[in-house]
Amino acid sequence: MTAPGVVRSGVGFRHVVVIPLNADGYPNATDTTPYEGTQISGAQALTIDDPEPRDIVHFGDDRVFQRDVLPPTTPISGELRVRKISDTVDAALGDDASFTVGEAKMFGIGSDNKGDENQVAILAYRQALNSDTSSGDYGKRYWEARLFPRAYVIGRESGFEDSPEEKAYAVRPLFVKEHLWGEAFATGTEGFEQAQGIRIVSEYKPKVVGFLGDGSQVTFVLPTSYPAQATGKMLMWNNGVEQTAGYTFRITDIVFSSAPSDGDDIVLFYEYE
């Protein structure tokens, strides 16, 4: 296996998926089939507004005599812009539902569900190249990603104009103390104990899949279209604890030596080609 370098140059925007969460903050899987979330198709841009730090200037005697810096007073926020409208996506983000009148499909706008949107995780990635001239992998294709373990993604309705339609979603990442798979941040590993999101670079495209144990199933099959690139690029957690024994990874599934308990939240992070 090859770990990616840390110097790279990214371009474009290839993929974004929102993953609705259960009450414990895990992907909202309901059974032993793989839960992938909902892809938001037609991605145009994911902008992130990382606010400026506070600039504290100490002055007296008619001059500046010292300067200090403090953290900003507002958190990171962002905007997702896409070129496709999907009632399925909007239903996953809130409690509004698509409904039918005759043979017409309809969806509410400006409903009384505003302010009661669902918490979701966001995984977005783009392509990149190794741009470290001292690396033996200089020029190699990598993938850059942003993962927000818990966020609100709130659609903003638009009208009509004589240009290609673009829908905007307000992105509001929340502060969390653990990864999407439940493992707590630690200063000895991540260097922090609390964050709004994670920046990722991987050799192949990253993916997060959730399962829910039922007490009898031992084989958990990955999404058919997205097998792992290699078993060495697969990691799994059960109820927030990384699993290191009692299972076999294959690029198309996970086989446990004994079935996970009913209600176990199983989360897999892997890379696919």
C-alpha positions in Angstrom: 0.0 0.0 0.0 1.1 3.5 -0.7 0.4 6.4 1.7 -0.2 9.7 -0.1 2.2 12.6 0.2 1.2 15.8 2.1 2.1 18.3 -0.6 -0.4 18.4 -3.5 -2.3 20.7 -5.8 -6.0 20.2 -6.2 -8.5 21.2 -8.9 -12.2 20.7 -9.7 -15.0 19.3 -7.7 -16.0 15.7 -8.3 -18.4 14.4 -5.7 -20.4 15.3 -2.6 -22.6 13.1 -0.4 -24.7 13.9 2.6 -25.1 11.2 5.2 -28.1 11.6 7.6 -27.1 10.7 11.2 -28.9 8.7 13.9 -29.3 10.0 17.5 -25.8 8.8 18.4 -24.1 10.7 15.4 -23.4 7.6 13.3 -24.6 7.1 9.7 -28.3 6.4 9.9 -28.2 2.7 8.8 -31.4 0.8 9.4 -30.2 -2.8 8.6 -27.3 -4.9 7.4 -27.3 -3.4 3.9 -24.7 -0.7 3.2 -25.9 2.8 4.0 -24.1 5.4 1.8 -26.2 8.5 2.3 -27.4 10.6 -0.6 -25.2 12.0 -3.4 -25.9 15.6 -4.3 -25.4 15.5 -8.1 -24.4 18.4 -10.2 -21.8 19.8 -7.8 -20.4 23.2 -8.8 -18.6 24.5 -5.7 -18.2 24.0 -2.0 -17.0 27.2 -0.5 -15.7 27.4 3.1 -15.6 30.7 5.0 -12.9 30.4 7.6 -13.1 33.7 9.5 -10.2 35.9 10.2 -8.6 35.8 13.7 -9.2 38.7 16.0 -6.4 41.3 15.7 -5.8 42.8 19.2 -3.7 46.0 19.1 -2.3 47.4 22.3 -1.6 51.1 22.2 -0.8 54.0 24.5 1.4 57.0 24.7 0.2 57.8 21.2 1.7 54.7 19.7 1.2 50.9 19.1 3.4 49.0 21.5 2.2 45.4 21.2 0.0 43.1 19.1 -1.8 39.9 20.0 -4.1 37.5 18.2 -7.2 35.7 19.5 -9.5 33.1 17.8 -12.4 34.4 15.7 -15.8 35.0 17.3 -17.6 33.2 14.5 -17.3 29.5 13.4 -16.5 28.1 10.0 -19.4 28.1 7.7 -19.9 27.4 4.0 -22.0 27.2 0.9 -22.6 24.3 -1.5 -23.7 25.2 -5.0 -25.1 22.6 -7.5 -26.6 22.6 -10.9 -29.3 19.9 -10.3 -32.5 20.1 -8.3 -33.4 16.9 -6.4 -36.4 16.5 -4.2 -34.8 13.3 -2.8 -31.8 15.3 -1.6 -34.0 18.0 -0.1 -36.1 15.4 1.7 -33.0 13.9 3.2 -31.9 17.2 4.6 -35.2 18.1 6.3 -38.6 16.8 7.1 -40.4 18.1 4.0 -41.5 15.4 1.6 -42.2 15.1 -2.1 -45.9 14.5 -2.7 -48.0 13.8 -5.8 -51.1 15.7 -7.1 -52.5 13.8 -10.1 -49.3 12.9 -11.9 -47.3 16.0 -10.9 -44.6 15.8 -8.3 -44.5 18.6 -5.7 -42.3 19.8 -2.9 -42.9 22.5 -0.3 -40.8 25.6 0.0 -40.6 27.9 3.0 -42.4 25.4 5.2 -42.8 25.4 9.0 -39.9 22.9 9.1 -37.4 25.7 8.7 -35.1 25.6 11.7 -35.7 21.9 12.3 -33.4 20.5 9.6 -31.7 17.1 10.0 -28.1 16.8 11.2 -26.0 15.1 8.5 -22.3 14.4 7.7 -20.8 15.8 4.5 -18.1 14.1 2.5 -16.8 16.0 -0.6 -13.8 15.3 -2.7 -11.8 16.6 -5.8 -8.8 15.4 -7.7 -5.3 16.5 -6.9 -1.7 15.9 -8.0 1.4 15.3 -5.9 3.4 18.5 -6.3 6.3 17.8 -4.0 9.3 17.9 -6.3 11.4 15.9 -3.8 8.9 13.0 -3.9 9.3 9.9 -5.9 5.6 10.1 -6.6 5.8 13.6 -8.0 2.8 14.1 -10.4 0.9 11.1 -9.1 -3.0 11.4 -8.9 -4.4 11.9 -5.4 -7.8 12.8 -4.0 -8.5 15.6 -1.6 -11.6 15.5 0.6 -13.4 17.5 3.3 -15.4 15.6 5.9 -17.7 17.4 8.3 -18.9 14.8 10.8 -22.0 16.7 11.9 -23.6 19.7 10.1 -26.7 21.3 8.9 -27.2 21.6 5.1 -30.0 24.0 4.5 -31.4 24.5 0.9 -32.1 28.1 -0.2 -34.9 28.3 -2.9 -34.2 30.2 -6.1 -36.4 31.7 -8.8 -36.0 31.6 -12.6 -33.6 33.5 -14.9 -32.2 33.2 -18.4 -29.2 31.2 -17.4 -28.4 27.6 -16.2 -30.0 27.1 -12.8 -27.9 26.9 -9.7 -29.2 25.8 -6.3 -27.4 26.9 -3.1 -27.3 25.2 0.2 -26.0 26.9 3.4 -23.5 24.6 5.1 -23.2 25.0 8.9 -20.6 22.5 10.4 -21.0 21.8 14.1 -18.3 21.4 16.6 -17.7 17.7 17.5 -15.3 15.7 19.7 -15.2 12.6 17.7 -14.9 11.3 14.1 -17.9 10.2 12.1 -17.2 6.6 13.1 -17.3 7.6 16.8 -13.6 7.5 17.8 -12.7 10.5 20.0 -10.2 13.1 19.0 -7.1 13.1 21.1 -4.2 15.5 21.3 -1.7 12.7 21.1 -3.2 11.6 17.7 -5.1 14.4 16.0 -3.4 17.2 18.0 -6.8 18.5 19.1 -9.9 17.5 21.0 -12.6 19.4 19.2 -13.1 20.4 15.5 -15.7 21.3 12.9 -14.3 19.2 10.1 -11.4 17.0 8.8 -9.2 17.6 5.7 -8.3 14.4 3.9 -5.8 13.3 1.2 -5.9 9.7 -0.1 -4.4 7.7 -2.9 -7.9 6.7 -4.1 -11.4 8.1 -3.6 -12.6 8.0 0.0 -15.9 6.5 1.1 -17.9 6.0 4.4 -20.5 3.3 4.7 -22.7 2.4 7.7 -24.3 -0.8 8.7 -26.7 -1.8 11.6 -26.0 -5.2 13.2 -29.0 -7.5 13.7 -27.4 -10.2 16.0 -27.3 -12.8 13.2 -25.8 -11.4 10.0 -22.0 -12.1 9.7 -21.4 -11.0 6.2 -21.7 -7.3 5.4 -21.5 -6.5 1.7 -20.1 -3.3 0.4 -22.0 -1.3 -2.3 -21.8 -3.3 -5.5 -20.5 -0.3 -7.6 -17.9 0.7 -5.0 -15.6 -2.2 -4.0 -12.5 -1.3 -1.9 -9.3 -0.7 -3.9 -7.5 -3.0 -1.4 -8.2 -4.5 2.0 -5.2 -2.5 3.4 -7.2 0.6 2.7 -10.2 -0.5 4.9 -10.8 0.4 8.5 -13.9 -0.4 10.6 -15.4 0.7 13.9 -18.2 -0.9 16.0 -20.0 1.5 18.3 -17.0 3.9 18.0 -14.3 1.3 18.8 -11.9 0.4 16.0 -12.0 -3.4 15.2 -8.7 -5.2 15.0 -9.7 -8.8 15.2 -12.7 -11.1 14.8 -13.4 -10.4 11.1 -12.0 -10.8 7.6 -11.8 -7.9 5.1 -12.4 -8.6 1.5 -12.7 -5.9 -1.2 -16.4 -6.6 -1.6 -17.5 -7.4 2.0 -16.6 -7.9 5.6 -17.0 -11.3 7.2 -17.3 -11.4 11.0 -16.3 -14.6 12.9 -19.4 -14.0 15.1 -22.4 -11.7 14.3 -22.3 -8.2 15.7 -25.0 -7.6 18.3 -28.5 -6.3 17.4 -28.3 -2.5 17.1 -24.5 -2.2 16.8 -23.5 0.8 14.7 -20.8 -0.4 12.3 -18.9 2.2 10.2 -16.4 1.5 7.4 -14.0 4.0 6.0 -12.2 2.8 2.8 -10.8 3.9 -0.5 -12.2 2.9 -3.9 -10.9 3.2 -7.4 
